[in-house]
């Protein structure tokens, strides 16, 4: 059954679903995975999401900022954006046939006032356990 993933330019790509899911333990910011050997480099993968703050979120965020400390409504928004971008990157890697991602990074850019792009990217690879 095909799985749809969103590419960076918001085009929809239909790809076959892989039999083995990617494990979070095989996604790293490092360029190697202990106990694993990279057998194939499949290229760059990415996940992108664009988020805006709502009027209600801004109102409650403004109230929380009056008291100082962690502004939980914005923390939740940021964590959700990162999680969505991460999942899209993993979907892209699976679509390419990868079972691991190395060199994973996050980036964020303000598109305009109150609208932020969150990008998660890395290198899709195929690994196998070292003998």
NORURKA-V541423 format. One record per run of one state. SS is the DSSP state (2 for helix, 1 for strand, 0 for the rest). FROM is the first residue (numbers start at 0). TO is the last residue. Records with the same first field share a line. If there is no record, write none. Layout:
# NORURKA-V541423
SS=FROM-TO  FROM-TO
This chain:
# NORURKA-V541423
0=0-0  6-10  16-22  27-34  52-53  67-70  96-98  112-113  129-130
1=1-5  11-15  26-26  35-51  99-111  114-128
2=23-25  54-66  71-95
